[in-house]
Amino acid sequence: MSGNASDENEELRRQVAELQSQLAFQEDSLASLDAALSAQQQEILLLRRQIELMQARHEEFAAQYAAGDPASAEQEKPPHY
């Protein structure tokens, strides 16, 4: 009987060791995913700011074009001429 109990204890220890190993792997994976998510969030914020700046520039150009004479804008030669 003691052999059976010893086998059961050994099996439980193996299972606990396996669970500990899995937990350590999951913790490492979670930390990696958290870092990647943080970097992506920073990139999204930067891209949003760039879009805001481009929209503002577009609005400025549109306002300048609307304020100017459309006929003269159409007749203006491109810069490479």
C-alpha positions as CSV (number, residue, x, y, z in Angstrom):
1,M,0.0,0.0,0.0
2,S,2.8,2.4,0.7
3,G,4.1,1.9,-2.8
4,N,0.7,3.0,-4.2
5,A,0.6,6.1,-1.9
6,S,4.2,6.9,-2.9
7,D,3.3,6.7,-6.6
8,E,0.3,8.9,-6.0
9,N,2.5,11.5,-4.2
10,E,5.0,11.4,-7.0
11,E,2.3,11.9,-9.6
12,L,0.9,14.8,-7.7
13,R,4.3,16.4,-7.5
14,R,4.8,15.9,-11.2
15,Q,1.5,17.6,-11.9
16,V,2.3,20.5,-9.6
17,A,5.6,21.0,-11.3
18,E,3.9,20.9,-14.7
19,L,1.3,23.5,-13.5
20,Q,4.1,25.7,-12.2
21,S,5.9,25.5,-15.5
22,Q,2.7,26.4,-17.4
23,L,2.0,29.3,-15.0
24,A,5.5,30.7,-15.5
25,F,5.1,30.4,-19.3
26,Q,1.7,32.1,-19.2
27,E,3.1,34.9,-17.0
28,D,5.9,35.5,-19.4
29,S,3.5,35.5,-22.4
30,L,1.2,37.9,-20.6
31,A,4.1,40.3,-19.9
32,S,5.1,40.1,-23.6
33,L,1.6,40.8,-24.8
34,D,1.3,43.7,-22.3
35,A,4.4,45.3,-23.7
36,A,3.2,44.8,-27.3
37,L,-0.2,46.3,-26.4
38,S,1.5,49.3,-24.8
39,A,3.7,49.9,-27.8
40,Q,0.7,49.6,-30.2
41,Q,-1.3,52.1,-28.1
42,Q,1.5,54.6,-28.3
43,E,1.7,54.1,-32.0
44,I,-2.1,54.6,-32.3
45,L,-1.9,57.8,-30.4
46,L,0.9,59.1,-32.6
47,L,-1.0,58.1,-35.8
48,R,-4.1,59.9,-34.5
49,R,-2.1,63.0,-33.8
50,Q,-0.7,62.9,-37.3
51,I,-4.1,62.5,-38.8
52,E,-5.4,65.5,-36.8
53,L,-2.5,67.6,-38.1
54,M,-3.1,66.5,-41.7
55,Q,-6.8,67.3,-41.4
56,A,-5.9,70.8,-40.1
57,R,-3.5,71.4,-43.0
58,H,-6.1,70.2,-45.4
59,E,-8.7,72.5,-44.0
60,E,-6.2,75.4,-44.2
61,F,-5.4,74.6,-47.8
62,A,-9.1,74.3,-48.6
63,A,-9.8,77.6,-47.0
64,Q,-7.0,79.3,-48.9
65,Y,-8.3,77.8,-52.2
66,A,-11.8,78.9,-51.4
67,A,-10.7,82.5,-50.5
68,G,-8.6,82.8,-53.8
69,D,-9.8,83.1,-57.3
70,P,-10.5,79.7,-58.7
71,A,-9.9,80.8,-62.3
72,S,-6.4,82.0,-61.4
73,A,-5.7,78.7,-59.5
74,E,-6.7,76.7,-62.6
75,Q,-4.4,78.8,-64.8
76,E,-1.4,78.6,-62.5
77,K,1.4,76.5,-63.9
78,P,2.6,73.5,-61.9
79,P,5.9,74.1,-60.1
80,H,8.0,72.0,-62.5
81,Y,7.3,74.5,-65.4
